[in-house]
Amino acid sequence: MRRLIVLAGVVVTASLLMTGCEYDGPTAMYHRPQEETTAPVITALDPPEAPAGVNTIAIEGAHFSDTLACNKVYVDGFPAEITSHSATRLTIRRPNRTGDSTTIQVVNTRALEIASFGPYRIDPVHWPFGHFTTGDELSAVATDGSGNVYVVQRSPRSVYRITSDGEKTTLGEAGRIVTDAVIHPSGAQLIFLMANRSIDRMDVETGEVAEYFRGAKRVSVGDFDVHGNLYAGGSRTALMVVTSALSEKDTGLYGTDEILSIRVYGGSVYVAVRRASGTPSAGIWRHEILDAAGTVGPGVLILDWSEAGAHAGSAIQDMEFSPDGTLLVGTDHSDPIFLLHADNSRDILYKSILPGNAVKLRGAGRFLYMLQGGQQWNVLRIDMGETGM
């Protein structure tokens, strides 16, 4: 029987050959004609190198795809996020790569060849500052006009001064757990807010602590204006003003809400608020400072937090300003710093580069200092480039 089956197979094969029947299966890739394409070309990068402060990089060239999905950009083999595209220009976010000789590659998936450009220099933009360890739970950070950074630990309540070149000393110890800290306009005192009616001061030379002011309500966050008035608030305290003469004024604003952060910039007080009721439920309002006594005007909503894109589900934790009027919002998001530019455009600072959870933000010179919370407490020194803070 087995011999009969073999012979039958031979007969069938011979019959197919004799009748000219062709196999109708798929054609191998290397037998298929390829579409005529023109390889992409990179002619320049803008800026020609990527120092700190550069948030995006433009790739100039030709024969990129008009279709976003057909363009791929790699930096040293790692994919980069494309934020805008055309046949002659691609813009990518600053990649999480550093070095003096990185290589940029552009792939047009409709072309057979890859465009390469290098060497290209990308500088690092952040690093740990102050030699803190994971177990050092930190609660506040402040900076002065000389570039010194003051960091307050939660327990023990040690206060450290770190010079701009990184020299760290223990200045003293706070009397209570500090929720926010700010340098007095005189530069001689570090002011502590502690979710308490009492606001303390520490002499920045001697480390001596004394009471600065005792008010009617508990305040957790605050900031000074150029007249020496301290704007302060907390949970259901309303926005309070401690005048330069150390008298207290209740503005009657946000009395049932939680004030998350307060910053003074350009003659106005900016207040981040989580509201007890109403719309929006969270946002940032601006109040013009009307006189040297700290009188503030009505609030103007500058950011409805529900419109903050991917950050809308995160918590606002602090704010800071850059000299060009960009508002930096510290959050507990994995990309921790949300940017609101003066023209109302929005972005993310160093997306996918900075570690998450910005508990506090303070600027000095060209650096932004971020108190990183969560599972690893630390202070990060973030280089903002020539525009500085």
Order of alpha helices (4+ residues) and beta strands (2+ residues): alpha-beta-beta-beta-beta-beta-beta-beta-beta-beta-beta-beta-beta-beta-beta-beta-beta-beta-beta-beta-beta-beta-beta-beta-beta-beta-beta-beta-beta-beta-beta-beta-beta
